[in-house]
Amino acid sequence: MIQIISIEFEYRQKTYYALVRIKERNTTEYHITIMNGPLEQKLYGHHVFIEEDGEFLLDPIPDKECSELRQAVGRALCEHYNKPYHLTEKKV
């Protein structure tokens, strides 16, 4: 069974909401759906967060706005679960 939660996050001094579908695979995957059409489109293709060794991995992405949005959602996810996050060093 897939678990779904709702989180609140701040992006550019406004509050937004997102649904998170949690899928257990080899690692735990968190699939984000932002409840705002333009922001959901901005996050398109970068909406999956991976939990590894108790931390959320936040990969860098070249688009600055998308990266800021992803980090805002990632921080909210970390706060919700009281877990740290780790910025990966992948080249983009």
C-alpha positions in Angstrom: 0.0 0.0 0.0 1.3 3.5 -0.9 1.3 6.0 1.9 0.3 9.6 1.1 1.0 12.6 3.3 0.5 16.4 3.0 3.3 18.9 3.7 3.5 22.7 3.8 6.5 24.5 2.5 7.7 28.1 2.0 8.9 29.3 -1.4 9.7 32.9 -2.2 8.0 34.1 1.0 4.7 32.3 0.3 3.2 29.1 1.8 2.3 26.2 -0.5 1.2 22.6 0.0 2.2 19.4 -1.6 1.1 15.8 -1.5 3.8 13.2 -1.0 3.4 9.6 -2.2 5.8 7.3 -0.4 7.0 4.2 -2.3 9.1 1.5 -0.7 11.6 0.0 -3.2 15.3 -0.7 -2.7 15.3 2.8 -1.2 12.4 4.9 0.0 11.1 7.2 -2.7 9.0 10.3 -2.0 7.0 11.5 -5.1 6.0 15.1 -4.7 2.9 16.7 -6.3 2.7 20.5 -5.6 -0.9 21.8 -5.2 -0.1 24.8 -7.5 -0.1 24.3 -11.2 2.8 26.6 -12.2 5.0 25.3 -9.4 4.1 21.7 -10.2 5.2 22.4 -13.8 8.4 24.0 -12.6 9.3 20.9 -10.6 8.4 18.5 -13.4 11.1 15.8 -13.8 12.7 16.6 -10.4 9.8 15.6 -8.1 11.2 12.4 -6.7 13.3 12.5 -3.5 15.3 9.5 -2.3 16.0 8.6 1.3 19.3 6.8 1.8 20.9 5.9 5.1 18.3 8.0 7.0 19.0 11.2 4.9 17.3 12.8 2.0 19.5 13.2 -1.1 19.1 16.6 -2.8 20.8 16.4 -6.2 21.8 19.7 -7.9 19.9 20.7 -11.0 21.0 23.3 -13.5 17.8 25.4 -13.5 18.1 27.9 -10.6 14.4 28.4 -10.0 13.7 24.6 -10.1 16.7 24.0 -7.8 15.4 26.6 -5.2 11.9 25.0 -5.4 13.3 21.5 -5.0 15.3 22.6 -2.0 12.3 24.3 -0.4 10.2 21.2 -0.7 13.2 19.0 0.4 13.7 21.1 3.6 10.0 20.8 4.4 10.1 17.0 3.9 13.2 16.9 6.2 11.4 18.9 8.9 8.3 16.8 8.6 10.3 13.6 9.3 12.9 15.3 11.5 15.7 13.9 9.2 18.8 15.6 7.8 19.4 16.2 4.1 22.6 15.8 2.1 23.4 17.9 -1.0 25.0 15.5 -3.5 28.1 16.5 -5.5 26.8 15.2 -8.9 27.9 17.3 -11.8 25.1 18.9 -13.8 
